[in-house]
């Protein structure tokens, strides 16, 4: 008998969209939870508007136009790259929560579930009549987690938010850039995965609490607070010293050399970080002890820090003679912290990550077979990973409504006719 996954037997209702919520529930699904993705049957207005709305809901509007081989195909809503990454291992149904029949079906699902996760703005679930107080009446043991941008209270409560704006509000961007530039953003909506990891951990903590006490609970996880809590060092510096952090580019408050250095090839770079005089000696030996390494201006850590312009230029004359992987290996062999700067193609083919089976290959009926990032943890006693592709629109309507809830085929057909559920955009 194969080993059970750690969250086998846990059922999660996933109402989330875009990145932060879907990644959190995907992590729970990879750990064995039965996650049921609940999507709206989009398109009552019909026509092209319905298709565009479906694309937006499935993370492939103008911001995320990622299709396999760049081809949207006949069913673009089922071929969207980010959707298929963040929703693997889940079951998928459609349900219109604006209407009483949809709300009733959702409450019936809550009755047989353990967790509800949503990342709407605060007013949405209460407008549906499906906030925590209502769901607790249906299932006293339910765990509900909300992931609003700014929380369920406070002056910004009803402000919508994306990771692309939370990152700035949380203070990250104020520290990214060069001394003579304005703020930069990370280009990866860093706040979203930060919130995801916190949400997955919070759900498991609440499940553990319920195991001991039998009590469900409500979890509020604000995007902004999940991000701010990672900025302890600059925050403490201001609290203690009233000192604002400055933008340093690729440099460091005390390490030198510290930065990205150009290597052979098109846009190829290696990152190098030297923290101590001992590491500096190792670095000098690794690059062949050129005469300039013995100069007084580079004799100690403070001197190197004050002469970084000259130091970076000289180091660049060595790195440009090497492939970025080669430079990394030479320096690491000498005990110097260095890493090749990888682009997306190199990352997906990195020999270290491949040998560790980090990436998972998933075959989707519409999108084909592709590699996706896996979970960043391995458990010695329990398997983790992907067993099924992300669901097509409404793919599991009949399983969830019929088998789990006992709704008859005639009633399911009636729900389709009334557009409470669907298996694709409602185009007319």
Beta strands, then each sheet from edge to edge (+ up, - down):
strand 1: 11-14
strand 2: 34-39
strand 3: 90-94
strand 4: 115-118
strand 5: 143-146
strand 6: 217-220
strand 7: 258-262
strand 8: 269-273
strand 9: 337-341
strand 10: 360-364
strand 11: 368-372
sheet 1: 3+ 2+ 1+ 4+ 5+ 6+
sheet 2: 7+ 8- 9+
sheet 3: 10+ 11-
end
